[in-house]
Amino acid sequence: MFLMNFLVEQGFNVTVGVVNLLDSDCEVANTLGVPVVSEAPFSPITESTYSANLELIRKAGVLVLTDVPFGYANLKNLEAARWALEQGIATVIIEETPIRQKDFTKGEAGELWQKLREAGATFVSSVSEALSLINKLDAESDLWEKRRLVS
């Protein structure tokens, strides 16, 4: 939530997806007027929601994957991050907690996590490190033109 607030305050066009309707990130996004792709609580990400998320990502300068646990319901967020990398979108993954401690999919999330690492995602250990990297990318690229993030 801090990350989303800070980026909005800095003038970035932030989008959020896919989060559950009752998730605090969804509530904060709605309060800030940030476009959000949401799904029903405790439900898997549907194909239509996944497609809507990819549309937001397609317009992004940077994708940020926050430090969240993974169950079968949100595995498609990891697939979306991999898709972003394939499209050449900078992908920053905040890994405050090792994947083995937040993978509730019998290793499927861990396998996707490793594929993200191998595909060139940038892993950082904190929100502050992610912010520094985003600002660096912003200064070095055309993010001033796009000013868009997905988290």
C-alpha positions as a Markdown table, in Angstrom:
| # | Residue | x | y | z |
|---|---|---|---|---|
| 1 | Met | 0.0 | 0.0 | 0.0 |
| 2 | Phe | 2.8 | 2.4 | 0.8 |
| 3 | Leu | 4.3 | 1.7 | -2.6 |
| 4 | Met | 1.1 | 2.5 | -4.4 |
| 5 | Asn | 0.6 | 5.7 | -2.4 |
| 6 | Phe | 4.1 | 6.9 | -2.9 |
| 7 | Leu | 4.1 | 6.2 | -6.7 |
| 8 | Val | 0.8 | 8.1 | -7.1 |
| 9 | Glu | 2.2 | 11.0 | -5.1 |
| 10 | Gln | 5.3 | 11.0 | -7.4 |
| 11 | Gly | 3.0 | 11.4 | -10.4 |
| 12 | Phe | 3.2 | 7.9 | -11.8 |
| 13 | Asn | 0.1 | 6.5 | -13.4 |
| 14 | Val | -0.4 | 3.4 | -11.3 |
| 15 | Thr | -2.6 | 0.4 | -12.1 |
| 16 | Val | -3.2 | -2.6 | -9.9 |
| 17 | Gly | -4.2 | -6.1 | -10.9 |
| 18 | Val | -5.2 | -8.8 | -10.1 |
| 19 | Val | -6.3 | -8.4 | -6.5 |
| 20 | Asn | -9.3 | -9.7 | -4.6 |
| 21 | Leu | -12.2 | -7.3 | -4.1 |
| 22 | Leu | -11.9 | -7.4 | -0.3 |
| 23 | Asp | -8.1 | -7.0 | -0.3 |
| 24 | Ser | -6.7 | -3.9 | 1.3 |
| 25 | Asp | -4.7 | -3.1 | -1.9 |
| 26 | Cys | -8.0 | -3.0 | -3.8 |
| 27 | Glu | -9.5 | -0.6 | -1.3 |
| 28 | Val | -6.5 | 1.7 | -1.4 |
| 29 | Ala | -6.5 | 1.6 | -5.2 |
| 30 | Asn | -10.2 | 2.6 | -5.3 |
| 31 | Thr | -9.6 | 5.3 | -2.7 |
| 32 | Leu | -6.7 | 6.7 | -4.8 |
| 33 | Gly | -8.7 | 6.4 | -8.1 |
| 34 | Val | -6.2 | 3.9 | -9.4 |
| 35 | Pro | -7.5 | 1.5 | -12.1 |
| 36 | Val | -7.7 | -1.9 | -10.7 |
| 37 | Val | -8.5 | -5.4 | -12.0 |
| 38 | Ser | -10.1 | -7.4 | -9.3 |
| 39 | Glu | -11.5 | -10.8 | -8.7 |
| 40 | Ala | -14.0 | -12.3 | -6.2 |
| 41 | Pro | -12.4 | -13.2 | -2.9 |
| 42 | Phe | -10.9 | -16.8 | -2.7 |
| 43 | Ser | -11.6 | -17.3 | -6.4 |
| 44 | Pro | -9.1 | -18.2 | -9.1 |
| 45 | Ile | -8.2 | -15.5 | -11.6 |
| 46 | Thr | -10.5 | -16.0 | -14.6 |
| 47 | Glu | -9.4 | -15.8 | -18.2 |
| 48 | Ser | -11.4 | -12.5 | -18.7 |
| 49 | Thr | -9.7 | -11.0 | -15.6 |
| 50 | Tyr | -6.3 | -12.3 | -16.7 |
| 51 | Ser | -6.9 | -10.7 | -20.1 |
| 52 | Ala | -7.9 | -7.4 | -18.5 |
| 53 | Asn | -4.7 | -7.5 | -16.4 |
| 54 | Leu | -2.6 | -8.1 | -19.5 |
| 55 | Glu | -4.2 | -5.0 | -21.1 |
| 56 | Leu | -3.0 | -2.9 | -18.2 |
| 57 | Ile | 0.4 | -4.5 | -18.3 |
| 58 | Arg | 0.7 | -3.9 | -22.1 |
| 59 | Lys | 0.7 | -0.1 | -21.4 |
| 60 | Ala | 3.1 | -0.3 | -18.5 |
| 61 | Gly | 6.7 | 1.0 | -18.3 |
| 62 | Val | 7.4 | -1.2 | -15.3 |
| 63 | Leu | 5.6 | -4.1 | -13.7 |
| 64 | Val | 6.1 | -4.5 | -9.9 |
| 65 | Leu | 5.2 | -7.7 | -8.2 |
| 66 | Thr | 4.9 | -7.2 | -4.5 |
| 67 | Asp | 5.7 | -9.6 | -1.7 |
| 68 | Val | 2.5 | -11.6 | -1.5 |
| 69 | Pro | 1.8 | -15.3 | -0.8 |
| 70 | Phe | 0.8 | -17.5 | -3.7 |
| 71 | Gly | -2.0 | -20.0 | -3.8 |
| 72 | Tyr | -3.7 | -21.6 | -6.8 |
| 73 | Ala | -6.1 | -18.7 | -7.0 |
| 74 | Asn | -3.4 | -16.1 | -7.9 |
| 75 | Leu | -0.8 | -18.1 | -9.9 |
| 76 | Lys | -1.9 | -16.3 | -13.0 |
| 77 | Asn | -0.3 | -13.1 | -11.6 |
| 78 | Leu | 3.1 | -14.9 | -11.9 |
| 79 | Glu | 2.2 | -15.9 | -15.4 |
| 80 | Ala | 1.3 | -12.3 | -16.2 |
| 81 | Ala | 4.7 | -11.2 | -14.9 |
| 82 | Arg | 6.4 | -13.7 | -17.2 |
| 83 | Trp | 4.3 | -12.4 | -20.1 |
| 84 | Ala | 5.5 | -8.8 | -19.2 |
| 85 | Leu | 9.1 | -9.9 | -19.5 |
| 86 | Glu | 8.4 | -11.5 | -22.8 |
| 87 | Gln | 7.0 | -8.2 | -24.0 |
| 88 | Gly | 10.2 | -6.4 | -22.9 |
| 89 | Ile | 8.5 | -4.7 | -19.9 |
| 90 | Ala | 10.9 | -4.1 | -17.0 |
| 91 | Thr | 9.7 | -6.4 | -14.2 |
| 92 | Val | 10.7 | -5.8 | -10.6 |
| 93 | Ile | 9.9 | -8.4 | -8.0 |
| 94 | Ile | 9.9 | -7.6 | -4.3 |
| 95 | Glu | 11.2 | -10.6 | -2.4 |
| 96 | Glu | 11.2 | -9.8 | 1.3 |
| 97 | Thr | 10.0 | -13.3 | 2.0 |
| 98 | Pro | 11.6 | -16.3 | 0.2 |
| 99 | Ile | 9.3 | -18.0 | -2.2 |
| 100 | Arg | 9.4 | -21.3 | -0.3 |
| 101 | Gln | 7.8 | -19.6 | 2.7 |
| 102 | Lys | 4.9 | -18.1 | 0.6 |
| 103 | Asp | 4.3 | -20.9 | -1.9 |
| 104 | Phe | 1.0 | -22.7 | -1.1 |
| 105 | Thr | 0.8 | -24.5 | -4.4 |
| 106 | Lys | 3.0 | -27.5 | -3.8 |
| 107 | Gly | 5.9 | -25.9 | -5.6 |
| 108 | Glu | 4.1 | -24.5 | -8.7 |
| 109 | Ala | 4.6 | -20.9 | -7.6 |
| 110 | Gly | 8.3 | -21.7 | -6.9 |
| 111 | Glu | 8.8 | -23.1 | -10.4 |
| 112 | Leu | 7.2 | -19.9 | -11.9 |
| 113 | Trp | 9.3 | -17.8 | -9.6 |
| 114 | Gln | 12.5 | -19.5 | -10.9 |
| 115 | Lys | 11.4 | -19.0 | -14.5 |
| 116 | Leu | 10.9 | -15.3 | -13.8 |
| 117 | Arg | 14.5 | -15.2 | -12.4 |
| 118 | Glu | 15.8 | -17.0 | -15.4 |
| 119 | Ala | 13.9 | -14.7 | -17.8 |
| 120 | Gly | 15.5 | -11.6 | -16.4 |
| 121 | Ala | 13.2 | -10.2 | -13.8 |
| 122 | Thr | 14.9 | -7.9 | -11.3 |
| 123 | Phe | 14.6 | -9.2 | -7.7 |
| 124 | Val | 14.9 | -6.7 | -4.9 |
| 125 | Ser | 14.7 | -7.3 | -1.1 |
| 126 | Ser | 12.5 | -4.4 | -0.1 |
| 127 | Val | 10.0 | -1.7 | -1.1 |
| 128 | Ser | 12.6 | 1.0 | -0.7 |
| 129 | Glu | 15.0 | -0.9 | -3.0 |
| 130 | Ala | 12.1 | -1.2 | -5.5 |
| 131 | Leu | 11.5 | 2.5 | -5.3 |
| 132 | Ser | 15.1 | 3.3 | -5.9 |
| 133 | Leu | 15.2 | 1.0 | -9.0 |
| 134 | Ile | 11.9 | 2.5 | -10.3 |
| 135 | Asn | 13.3 | 6.0 | -10.0 |
| 136 | Lys | 16.6 | 4.9 | -11.7 |
| 137 | Leu | 14.6 | 3.3 | -14.6 |
| 138 | Asp | 12.5 | 6.4 | -14.8 |
| 139 | Ala | 15.5 | 8.6 | -15.1 |
| 140 | Glu | 17.2 | 6.4 | -17.7 |
| 141 | Ser | 14.2 | 5.7 | -20.0 |
| 142 | Asp | 11.0 | 7.1 | -21.4 |
| 143 | Leu | 9.0 | 6.4 | -18.3 |
| 144 | Trp | 8.6 | 10.1 | -18.1 |
| 145 | Glu | 6.5 | 9.7 | -21.2 |
| 146 | Lys | 4.6 | 6.6 | -19.9 |
| 147 | Arg | 4.7 | 7.2 | -16.2 |
| 148 | Arg | 2.9 | 4.0 | -15.7 |
| 149 | Leu | 3.3 | 1.1 | -13.3 |
| 150 | Val | 1.5 | -2.1 | -12.5 |
| 151 | Ser | 1.8 | -3.5 | -9.1 |
